[in-house]
């Protein structure tokens, strides 16, 4: 908030700190062009998953642990932690290029399938099988 005042953009920026229920969150994600996660350090975030599940691409700093999930450019992209000039360039590029933004929106929905229950269950089962195989234990099915 202080930075927005310093940059004299505070009248054009909305900082909403109200607590939202799931329906309100979904509506806001769906109405948004982009979700920006500019954390300097963040170990566990769910905003990226919530955003892409609504078809809204994400832009994350490398300070967010989940940024590695978007290095492929599908459903989102990354900027180097605290490199706000790079962030600005990325945002301007997405906002001004409708086809790029639509491609990112499609990618967001595609990537969100990775976080669905069946996908997570398969990944977990594969990990268990791998651990059991390494330990020499037999697994069913």
Secondary structure, DSSP 8 states (H G I E B T S, - for coil): -HHHHHTT-GGG---------HHHHHHHHHH-SEEEE--SSBSS--HHHHHHHTT-EEEEETTBGGGGGGTT-SSEEEE-TT-HHHHHHHHHHHHH-HHHHHHHHHHHHHHHGGGSHHHHHHHHHHHHHHHHHHHT-----
